[in-house]
């Protein structure tokens, strides 16, 4: 979805749940990375609008 796209609620859904979340952007492929090395794979952070029904 883009920043101006409408969030469509299906008719059978009574209420949408929405939350602001912190999202991590992974900058390179990783597999079996240790906790101490994980920070080297993070490209950046952003906010995310998490919407579910």
SULWO-V385280 format. One record per residue. RES is the residue in one letter. D_LAST is the distance of its C-alpha to the last C-alpha in Angstrom with 1 decimal. Layout:
res = {RES	RES}
d_last = {D_LAST	D_LAST}
This chain:
res = {X	X	X	X	X	X	X	X	X	X	X	X	X	X	X	X	X	X	X	X	X	X	X	X	X	X	X	X	X	X	X	X	X	X	X	X	X	X	X	X	X	X	X	X	X	X	X	X	X	X	X	X	X}
d_last = {16.3	19.1	19.6	20.0	17.4	15.1	11.3	10.7	8.1	9.0	11.2	9.8	6.5	8.2	6.6	4.8	5.8	8.6	11.7	15.0	16.2	19.6	19.9	23.1	24.8	26.9	30.2	31.8	31.3	31.5	31.9	33.0	33.3	34.4	32.6	35.6	35.5	31.8	32.4	34.6	31.8	29.6	30.2	28.2	25.3	22.8	19.8	16.3	13.4	10.4	7.1	3.8	0.0}
